[in-house]
Amino acid sequence: MGFIEAFLLALALCVDSLVVSATTAFRSRLTARRGLLLALIFGLCQGGFPLLGALIGDVARAFIEVVDHWVAFGLLALIGGKMIVDAVGANHDSPDEHGANGNSPLQFVLLGVATSIDAFAVGIGLGLQHPLPTVLWVVALIGAITFAVSLLGVWLGNRRIPVPERIATLVAGLVLVGLGVKILVEHLFL
């Protein structure tokens, strides 16, 4: 996996973290310390969940090596497709749908886990497709970008600047589907 592909994957996965961090800051006016804590927790969750998924994918690779590209494609297409459907069909006017009503560390952890579930599934695909050393730098990049984007979300939320959730979610879904198609094409035709 090249840097650009990993960077796009990281951006696609951290869209939820951007929206939730902005919403949390908007509703609670987070202090700098709380904003850093939120971003750190989101970065650790968003980096840790795909690592756990990749470890499972790495173990499963030996058993499903013949169809691993189909599994990776399917996971990315399902997650990306759900994001596209959510962006096109859902009403994103209510910040309460993200559960961003408090600013306790426990709430930050719960939000971090909730926004990282899709990263776990993507991690399974990473583990099926790439050796663990590659996965390690990719998940580190995912965590670092999520940290930075979550800080941006806190900054935007504290300044009452709206985040275009539908557009961000649509683009993220298209990126994930595109990455899945790329994996499939590379294995079937190259």
Accessible surface in RSA format (square Angstrom, percent):
REM  Atomic radii and reference values for relative SASA: ProtOr
REM  Chains: A
REM  Algorithm: Lee & Richards
REM  Probe-radius: 1.40
REM  Slices: 20
REM RES _ NUM      All-atoms   Total-Side   Main-Chain    Non-polar    All polar
REM                ABS   REL    ABS   REL    ABS   REL    ABS   REL    ABS   REL
RES MET A   1    48.92  25.3   5.28   3.5  43.64 103.9  11.95  10.2  36.96  49.0
RES GLY A   2    43.00  53.0   0.00   N/A  43.00  53.0  36.09  99.0   6.91  15.5
RES PHE A   3   117.14  58.6 108.16  67.0   8.98  23.4 108.16  65.6   8.98  25.7
RES ILE A   4   122.24  69.6 121.59  90.6   0.64   1.5 121.59  87.6   0.64   1.7
RES GLU A   5    22.64  13.0  19.17  14.5   3.47   8.3  11.69  22.6  10.95   8.9
RES ALA A   6     0.00   0.0   0.00   0.0   0.00   0.0   0.00   0.0   0.00   0.0
RES PHE A   7    72.84  36.4  72.84  45.1   0.00   0.0  72.84  44.2   0.00   0.0
RES LEU A   8    71.79  40.0  71.32  51.0   0.46   1.2  71.32  50.1   0.46   1.2
RES LEU A   9     2.58   1.4   2.58   1.8   0.00   0.0   2.58   1.8   0.00   0.0
RES ALA A  10     0.00   0.0   0.00   0.0   0.00   0.0   0.00   0.0   0.00   0.0
RES LEU A  11    65.78  36.6  62.80  44.9   2.98   7.5  63.00  44.2   2.77   7.5
RES ALA A  12     2.96   2.7   0.00   0.0   2.96   6.7   2.11   3.0   0.85   2.3
RES LEU A  13     1.26   0.7   0.07   0.1   1.18   3.0   0.16   0.1   1.10   2.9
RES CYS A  14     2.00   1.5   2.00   2.2   0.00   0.0   0.00   0.0   2.00   2.2
RES VAL A  15    14.80   9.7  13.72  12.4   1.08   2.6  14.80  12.9   0.00   0.0
RES ASP A  16    52.22  36.6  50.56  50.3   1.67   3.9   7.53  17.7  44.69  44.6
RES SER A  17     0.11   0.1   0.11   0.1   0.00   0.0   0.00   0.0   0.11   0.2
RES LEU A  18    25.85  14.4  25.85  18.5   0.00   0.0  25.85  18.2   0.00   0.0
RES VAL A  19     7.69   5.1   7.31   6.6   0.37   0.9   7.45   6.5   0.24   0.6
RES VAL A  20     5.83   3.8   5.83   5.3   0.00   0.0   5.83   5.1   0.00   0.0
RES SER A  21     0.00   0.0   0.00   0.0   0.00   0.0   0.00   0.0   0.00   0.0
RES ALA A  22     6.66   6.1   6.22   9.6   0.44   1.0   6.53   9.2   0.13   0.3
RES THR A  23    16.30  11.6  12.24  12.4   4.06   9.7   4.33   5.8  11.97  18.1
RES THR A  24     0.00   0.0   0.00   0.0   0.00   0.0   0.00   0.0   0.00   0.0
RES ALA A  25     0.00   0.0   0.00   0.0   0.00   0.0   0.00   0.0   0.00   0.0
RES PHE A  26    89.08  44.6  86.33  53.5   2.75   7.2  86.33  52.3   2.75   7.9
RES ARG A  27   114.14  47.9  76.65  39.1  37.49  89.3  10.28  14.0 103.86  62.9
RES SER A  28    32.59  27.5   9.74  13.0  22.85  52.6  13.87  29.5  18.72  26.2
RES ARG A  29   133.47  56.0 119.68  61.0  13.79  32.8  42.21  57.7  91.26  55.3
RES LEU A  30     7.87   4.4   0.00   0.0   7.87  19.8   0.00   0.0   7.87  21.2
RES THR A  31    85.28  60.7  76.25  77.3   9.03  21.5  81.62 109.6   3.66   5.5
RES ALA A  32    85.08  78.2  64.64  99.8  20.43  46.5  75.05 105.7  10.02  26.6
RES ARG A  33   200.83  84.3 194.48  99.1   6.35  15.1  70.32  96.1 130.51  79.1
RES ARG A  34    78.75  33.1  78.53  40.0   0.22   0.5  12.04  16.5  66.71  40.4
RES GLY A  35     1.35   1.7   0.00   N/A   1.35   1.7   1.35   3.7   0.00   0.0
RES LEU A  36    92.50  51.5  91.35  65.4   1.15   2.9  91.64  64.4   0.86   2.3
RES LEU A  37    58.48  32.6  54.64  39.1   3.85   9.7  57.92  40.7   0.57   1.5
RES LEU A  38     0.00   0.0   0.00   0.0   0.00   0.0   0.00   0.0   0.00   0.0
RES ALA A  39     0.00   0.0   0.00   0.0   0.00   0.0   0.00   0.0   0.00   0.0
RES LEU A  40    89.82  50.0  89.65  64.1   0.17   0.4  89.82  63.1   0.00   0.0
RES ILE A  41    21.12  12.0  20.36  15.2   0.76   1.8  21.10  15.2   0.02   0.0
RES PHE A  42     0.55   0.3   0.00   0.0   0.55   1.4   0.18   0.1   0.36   1.0
RES GLY A  43     5.75   7.1   0.00   N/A   5.75   7.1   4.47  12.3   1.28   2.9
RES LEU A  44   119.34  66.5 109.68  78.5   9.66  24.3 112.44  79.0   6.90  18.6
RES CYS A  45    17.59  13.3  13.92  15.5   3.67   8.6   3.59   9.1  14.00  15.1
RES GLN A  46     0.12   0.1   0.12   0.1   0.00   0.0   0.00   0.0   0.12   0.1
RES GLY A  47     9.59  11.8   0.00   N/A   9.59  11.8   8.60  23.6   0.99   2.2
RES GLY A  48    27.20  33.5   0.00   N/A  27.20  33.5  25.30  69.4   1.91   4.3
RES PHE A  49    42.02  21.0  42.02  26.0   0.00   0.0  42.02  25.5   0.00   0.0
RES PRO A  50     0.00   0.0   0.00   0.0   0.00   0.0   0.00   0.0   0.00   0.0
RES LEU A  51    52.50  29.2  52.50  37.6   0.00   0.0  52.50  36.9   0.00   0.0
RES LEU A  52    98.72  55.0  97.74  69.9   0.98   2.5  97.74  68.6   0.98   2.6
RES GLY A  53     0.00   0.0   0.00   N/A   0.00   0.0   0.00   0.0   0.00   0.0
RES ALA A  54     0.00   0.0   0.00   0.0   0.00   0.0   0.00   0.0   0.00   0.0
RES LEU A  55    77.28  43.0  75.85  54.3   1.43   3.6  76.43  53.7   0.85   2.3
RES ILE A  56    92.10  52.4  88.33  65.8   3.77   9.1  91.44  65.8   0.66   1.8
RES GLY A  57     0.00   0.0   0.00   N/A   0.00   0.0   0.00   0.0   0.00   0.0
RES ASP A  58    44.40  31.1  35.09  34.9   9.31  22.0   0.61   1.4  43.80  43.7
RES VAL A  59   103.07  67.8  93.76  84.9   9.32  22.5 100.45  87.3   2.62   7.1
RES ALA A  60    28.11  25.8  26.53  40.9   1.58   3.6  28.02  39.5   0.09   0.2
RES ARG A  61    58.64  24.6  58.64  29.9   0.00   0.0  20.53  28.1  38.10  23.1
RES ALA A  62    82.40  75.8  51.55  79.5  30.85  70.2  56.61  79.7  25.79  68.3
RES PHE A  63   164.37  82.2 130.39  80.8  33.98  88.4 134.61  81.6  29.76  85.2
RES ILE A  64    53.80  30.6  49.67  37.0   4.13  10.0  53.80  38.7   0.00   0.0
RES GLU A  65   108.88  62.5  99.98  75.6   8.90  21.2  25.83  50.0  83.05  67.8
RES VAL A  66   131.47  86.5 117.39 106.3  14.08  33.9 124.77 108.4   6.69  18.2
RES VAL A  67    66.95  44.1  66.95  60.6   0.00   0.0  66.95  58.2   0.00   0.0
RES ASP A  68    11.87   8.3  11.87  11.8   0.00   0.0   0.00   0.0  11.87  11.8
RES HIS A  69    21.08  11.5  21.08  14.7   0.00   0.0  16.54  17.1   4.53   5.3
RES TRP A  70   118.88  47.7 113.25  54.8   5.63  13.2  98.60  52.6  20.28  32.9
RES VAL A  71    51.66  34.0  44.62  40.4   7.04  17.0  51.02  44.3   0.65   1.8
RES ALA A  72     0.28   0.3   0.28   0.4   0.00   0.0   0.28   0.4   0.00   0.0
RES PHE A  73    48.21  24.1  48.21  29.9   0.00   0.0  48.21  29.2   0.00   0.0
RES GLY A  74    23.50  29.0   0.00   N/A  23.50  29.0  23.50  64.5   0.00   0.0
RES LEU A  75    39.75  22.1  38.84  27.8   0.92   2.3  38.84  27.3   0.92   2.5
RES LEU A  76    10.33   5.8  10.33   7.4   0.00   0.0  10.33   7.3   0.00   0.0
RES ALA A  77    26.59  24.4  21.26  32.8   5.33  12.1  21.48  30.2   5.11  13.5
RES LEU A  78   131.37  73.2 124.39  89.0   6.97  17.5 126.61  88.9   4.75  12.8
RES ILE A  79    23.93  13.6  20.61  15.4   3.32   8.0  23.70  17.1   0.23   0.6
RES GLY A  80     0.00   0.0   0.00   N/A   0.00   0.0   0.00   0.0   0.00   0.0
RES GLY A  81    22.87  28.2   0.00   N/A  22.87  28.2  22.83  62.7   0.03   0.1
RES LYS A  82   131.71  64.3 124.47  76.4   7.25  17.3 102.00  91.8  29.72  31.7
RES MET A  83    15.64   8.1  15.29  10.1   0.35   0.8  15.59  13.3   0.06   0.1
RES ILE A  84    40.51  23.1  40.51  30.2   0.00   0.0  40.51  29.2   0.00   0.0
RES VAL A  85   103.95  68.4  99.73  90.3   4.21  10.2 102.80  89.3   1.14   3.1
RES ASP A  86    47.05  33.0  45.63  45.4   1.42   3.4  11.00  25.9  36.04  35.9
RES ALA A  87     4.80   4.4   0.96   1.5   3.84   8.7   1.11   1.6   3.69   9.8
RES VAL A  88   103.83  68.3  82.46  74.6  21.38  51.5  87.72  76.2  16.11  43.7
RES GLY A  89    64.14  79.1   0.00   N/A  64.14  79.1  31.69  87.0  32.45  72.7
RES ALA A  90    34.52  31.7  25.74  39.7   8.78  20.0  33.84  47.7   0.68   1.8
RES ASN A  91   103.72  71.5  87.62  84.7  16.10  38.8  34.29  82.5  69.44  67.1
RES HIS A  92    33.74  18.4  14.58  10.1  19.16  49.0   6.75   7.0  26.99  31.4
RES ASP A  93   120.58  84.5  94.06  93.6  26.52  62.7  33.87  79.7  86.71  86.5
RES SER A  94    52.88  44.7  47.47  63.3   5.42  12.5  38.91  82.9  13.97  19.6
RES PRO A  95    47.00  34.3  41.95  38.2   5.04  18.3  46.59  38.5   0.41   2.5
RES ASP A  96    73.82  51.7  62.04  61.7  11.79  27.9  22.37  52.7  51.45  51.3
RES GLU A  97    94.80  54.4  52.68  39.9  42.12 100.3  41.25  79.8  53.54  43.7
RES HIS A  98    41.40  22.6  27.47  19.1  13.93  35.6  21.95  22.6  19.45  22.6
RES GLY A  99    31.18  38.5   0.00   N/A  31.18  38.5  29.14  80.0   2.05   4.6
RES ALA A 100     0.00   0.0   0.00   0.0   0.00   0.0   0.00   0.0   0.00   0.0
RES ASN A 101    89.30  61.6  62.29  60.2  27.02  65.1  27.49  66.2  61.81  59.7
RES GLY A 102    20.32  25.1   0.00   N/A  20.32  25.1  20.21  55.5   0.11   0.2
RES ASN A 103    51.20  35.3  47.32  45.7   3.88   9.3   0.84   2.0  50.36  48.7
RES SER A 104    51.94  43.9  48.82  65.2   3.12   7.2  41.26  87.9  10.67  15.0
RES PRO A 105    62.59  45.6  62.47  56.9   0.12   0.4  62.59  51.7   0.00   0.0
RES LEU A 106   123.21  68.6 117.72  84.2   5.49  13.8 121.10  85.0   2.11   5.7
RES GLN A 107    46.15  25.8  44.53  32.5   1.62   3.9   6.91  14.7  39.25  29.8
RES PHE A 108     0.00   0.0   0.00   0.0   0.00   0.0   0.00   0.0   0.00   0.0
RES VAL A 109    63.20  41.6  63.20  57.2   0.00   0.0  63.20  54.9   0.00   0.0
RES LEU A 110   110.05  61.3 105.08  75.2   4.97  12.5 105.57  74.1   4.47  12.0
RES LEU A 111    12.96   7.2  12.79   9.2   0.17   0.4  12.96   9.1   0.00   0.0
RES GLY A 112     0.00   0.0   0.00   N/A   0.00   0.0   0.00   0.0   0.00   0.0
RES VAL A 113    54.70  36.0  54.70  49.5   0.00   0.0  54.70  47.5   0.00   0.0
RES ALA A 114    67.28  61.9  43.67  67.4  23.60  53.7  49.38  69.5  17.89  47.4
RES THR A 115     8.24   5.9   6.57   6.7   1.68   4.0   7.78  10.5   0.46   0.7
RES SER A 116     0.15   0.1   0.15   0.2   0.00   0.0   0.00   0.0   0.15   0.2
RES ILE A 117   100.03  56.9  98.95  73.7   1.07   2.6  98.95  71.3   1.07   2.9
RES ASP A 118    27.35  19.2  20.99  20.9   6.36  15.0  20.48  48.2   6.88   6.9
RES ALA A 119     0.00   0.0   0.00   0.0   0.00   0.0   0.00   0.0   0.00   0.0
RES PHE A 120    62.28  31.2  62.28  38.6   0.00   0.0  62.28  37.8   0.00   0.0
RES ALA A 121    21.14  19.4  21.13  32.6   0.01   0.0  21.14  29.8   0.00   0.0
RES VAL A 122     2.86   1.9   1.67   1.5   1.18   2.9   1.85   1.6   1.01   2.7
RES GLY A 123     0.00   0.0   0.00   N/A   0.00   0.0   0.00   0.0   0.00   0.0
RES ILE A 124    37.22  21.2  37.22  27.7   0.00   0.0  37.22  26.8   0.00   0.0
RES GLY A 125     4.05   5.0   0.00   N/A   4.05   5.0   3.94  10.8   0.10   0.2
RES LEU A 126     9.39   5.2   6.91   4.9   2.48   6.2   8.13   5.7   1.26   3.4
RES GLY A 127     0.00   0.0   0.00   N/A   0.00   0.0   0.00   0.0   0.00   0.0
RES LEU A 128     2.01   1.1   0.75   0.5   1.26   3.2   0.75   0.5   1.26   3.4
RES GLN A 129    32.68  18.3   5.20   3.8  27.47  65.4   4.59   9.8  28.08  21.3
RES HIS A 130    30.23  16.5  29.55  20.5   0.68   1.7  20.60  21.2   9.63  11.2
RES PRO A 131    75.39  54.9  73.86  67.3   1.53   5.6  75.39  62.2   0.00   0.0
RES LEU A 132    53.50  29.8  50.88  36.4   2.62   6.6  50.88  35.7   2.62   7.1
RES PRO A 133    96.95  70.7  88.14  80.3   8.82  32.0  90.44  74.7   6.51  40.5
RES THR A 134    27.06  19.2  25.55  25.9   1.51   3.6   5.28   7.1  21.78  32.9
RES VAL A 135     0.22   0.1   0.08   0.1   0.14   0.3   0.22   0.2   0.00   0.0
RES LEU A 136    93.16  51.9  89.76  64.2   3.40   8.5  90.05  63.2   3.11   8.4
RES TRP A 137    96.99  38.9  90.57  43.8   6.42  15.1  81.67  43.5  15.33  24.9
RES VAL A 138     0.28   0.2   0.28   0.3   0.00   0.0   0.28   0.2   0.00   0.0
RES VAL A 139    10.16   6.7   9.01   8.2   1.15   2.8   9.01   7.8   1.15   3.1
RES ALA A 140    63.71  58.6  48.44  74.8  15.27  34.7  59.60  83.9   4.11  10.9
RES LEU A 141    32.01  17.8  27.98  20.0   4.03  10.1  31.40  22.0   0.62   1.7
RES ILE A 142     0.00   0.0   0.00   0.0   0.00   0.0   0.00   0.0   0.00   0.0
RES GLY A 143    10.78  13.3   0.00   N/A  10.78  13.3   9.77  26.8   1.01   2.3
RES ALA A 144    60.74  55.8  47.33  73.0  13.40  30.5  55.09  77.6   5.65  15.0
RES ILE A 145    19.05  10.8  17.63  13.1   1.42   3.4  19.05  13.7   0.00   0.0
RES THR A 146     0.00   0.0   0.00   0.0   0.00   0.0   0.00   0.0   0.00   0.0
RES PHE A 147    65.95  33.0  65.95  40.8   0.00   0.0  65.95  40.0   0.00   0.0
RES ALA A 148    57.81  53.2  49.81  76.9   8.00  18.2  51.91  73.1   5.90  15.6
RES VAL A 149    23.60  15.5  22.73  20.6   0.87   2.1  23.60  20.5   0.00   0.0
RES SER A 150     0.00   0.0   0.00   0.0   0.00   0.0   0.00   0.0   0.00   0.0
RES LEU A 151    57.53  32.0  53.55  38.3   3.99  10.0  53.88  37.8   3.66   9.8
RES LEU A 152    85.98  47.9  80.82  57.8   5.16  13.0  85.19  59.8   0.79   2.1
RES GLY A 153     0.00   0.0   0.00   N/A   0.00   0.0   0.00   0.0   0.00   0.0
RES VAL A 154    10.15   6.7  10.15   9.2   0.00   0.0  10.15   8.8   0.00   0.0
RES TRP A 155   117.28  47.1 114.66  55.5   2.62   6.2 103.48  55.2  13.80  22.4
RES LEU A 156    26.71  14.9  26.71  19.1   0.00   0.0  26.71  18.8   0.00   0.0
RES GLY A 157     1.35   1.7   0.00   N/A   1.35   1.7   1.35   3.7   0.00   0.0
RES ASN A 158    23.69  16.3  22.13  21.4   1.56   3.7   7.19  17.3  16.49  15.9
RES ARG A 159   123.69  51.9 101.56  51.8  22.13  52.7  37.74  51.6  85.94  52.1
RES ARG A 160   111.24  46.7  92.73  47.3  18.50  44.1  40.80  55.8  70.44  42.7
RES ILE A 161    72.72  41.4  68.24  50.8   4.47  10.8  69.31  49.9   3.41   9.3
RES PRO A 162   119.17  86.9  97.18  88.6  21.99  79.9 108.75  89.8  10.42  64.8
RES VAL A 163    27.26  17.9   7.09   6.4  20.17  48.6   7.50   6.5  19.76  53.6
RES PRO A 164    83.62  60.9  69.16  63.0  14.46  52.5  83.11  68.6   0.51   3.2
RES GLU A 165    26.32  15.1  23.06  17.4   3.25   7.7   7.30  14.1  19.02  15.5
RES ARG A 166   104.19  43.7 101.58  51.8   2.62   6.2  42.91  58.6  61.29  37.1
RES ILE A 167   114.47  65.1 113.57  84.6   0.91   2.2 114.36  82.3   0.11   0.3
RES ALA A 168    21.16  19.5  12.97  20.0   8.19  18.6  20.24  28.5   0.92   2.4
RES THR A 169    11.00   7.8  11.00  11.2   0.00   0.0   8.05  10.8   2.95   4.5
RES LEU A 170    59.53  33.2  59.53  42.6   0.00   0.0  59.53  41.8   0.00   0.0
RES VAL A 171    80.12  52.7  79.84  72.3   0.29   0.7  80.12  69.6   0.00   0.0
RES ALA A 172     2.40   2.2   0.19   0.3   2.21   5.0   2.13   3.0   0.27   0.7
RES GLY A 173     0.00   0.0   0.00   N/A   0.00   0.0   0.00   0.0   0.00   0.0
RES LEU A 174    97.38  54.2  89.89  64.3   7.48  18.8  90.22  63.4   7.16  19.3
RES VAL A 175    34.03  22.4  26.50  24.0   7.53  18.1  33.17  28.8   0.85   2.3
RES LEU A 176     0.06   0.0   0.06   0.0   0.00   0.0   0.06   0.0   0.00   0.0
RES VAL A 177    40.17  26.4  40.17  36.4   0.00   0.0  40.17  34.9   0.00   0.0
RES GLY A 178    37.28  46.0   0.00   N/A  37.28  46.0  31.35  86.0   5.94  13.3
RES LEU A 179    14.55   8.1  13.78   9.9   0.77   1.9  13.87   9.7   0.69   1.8
RES GLY A 180     0.00   0.0   0.00   N/A   0.00   0.0   0.00   0.0   0.00   0.0
RES VAL A 181    66.45  43.7  66.45  60.2   0.00   0.0  66.45  57.7   0.00   0.0
RES LYS A 182    82.83  40.4  76.45  46.9   6.38  15.2  70.17  63.2  12.66  13.5
RES ILE A 183    13.75   7.8  13.66  10.2   0.08   0.2  13.75   9.9   0.00   0.0
RES LEU A 184    22.43  12.5  22.43  16.0   0.00   0.0  22.43  15.8   0.00   0.0
RES VAL A 185    62.87  41.4  62.80  56.9   0.07   0.2  62.87  54.6   0.00   0.0
RES GLU A 186    65.57  37.6  59.23  44.8   6.34  15.1  18.75  36.3  46.82  38.2
RES HIS A 187    89.95  49.2  61.35  42.6  28.60  73.2  44.11  45.5  45.85  53.3
RES LEU A 188    80.38  44.8  50.23  35.9  30.15  75.8  52.11  36.6  28.27  76.1
RES PHE A 189   152.22  76.2 119.45  74.0  32.77  85.3 126.60  76.8  25.62  73.3
RES LEU A 190   163.96  91.3 101.86  72.9  62.10 156.1 133.12  93.5  30.85  83.0
END  Absolute sums over single chains surface
CHAIN  1 A     9034.6       7689.4       1345.3       6900.1       2134.6
END  Absolute sums over all chains
TOTAL          9034.6       7689.4       1345.3       6900.1       2134.6
